[in-house]
Amino acid sequence: MKIKTTLLLTGSLFFALAGLAPVHAAVDEAAAQALAKKNDCFKCHAIDKNKKGPSLKKIAEKYKGKADGEEKAIKNFTTGPKVKLDDGTEEEHKIIDTKDPKELKNLAQWILSR
């Protein structure tokens, strides 16, 4: 009887804790940073200070709380739109060199988590 109770409690605890697991996987920071480095993103962007382009922190603030923030971030680095730089000039944003949706999503989530 004691074994059944222990197994029942252990099983219940297992299922209760499984319900606390995040719905989506965590951001793979190392992979996102490697992709950003490979594509020279850090040439124009820094994590917490403006360079030629806005900081990743500033980009995250721009999209914070917006349901389509991730989608807009991905569109920005996959379509090469004209962007206005801090010095007032405009240029086409570099298109990232990957078509893998998981890599793009991970990069966007990493940027927006700053």
C-alpha positions, 0 to 999 in steps of 0.5 A: 500500500505504501509503494502504491501511494509513493508511486501515485505521489511521484507520478502526480508530482512529475505531471505537475512539474511537466505542466510548468515547462515552457511551451516553446524552447529557450533562445539558443544565445550561442547560435544567435550570436554566431549567426549575427557574427557570421552575417556581420551584424555587429559591424553596425549594431552593438548590444547596448550602444548605438553604432552605425545602426541602433543597439539591439536593446533599442530594437528590442524596445521598439518591438516590445509588447507588439504581437508582430514584433518577431515577425517584423524583426525577421522581415527586416533582416530577410528583405533588405529594406531601406533603413535610416541611420543615425547620421541621417543617411539611408541604405539597404539593410543587409539580408541575412544569409540563411533561409532556415526559419528556426535560425531566423526565429531564434535570432529574432527572439535573441534580439528581442530578449535584450 
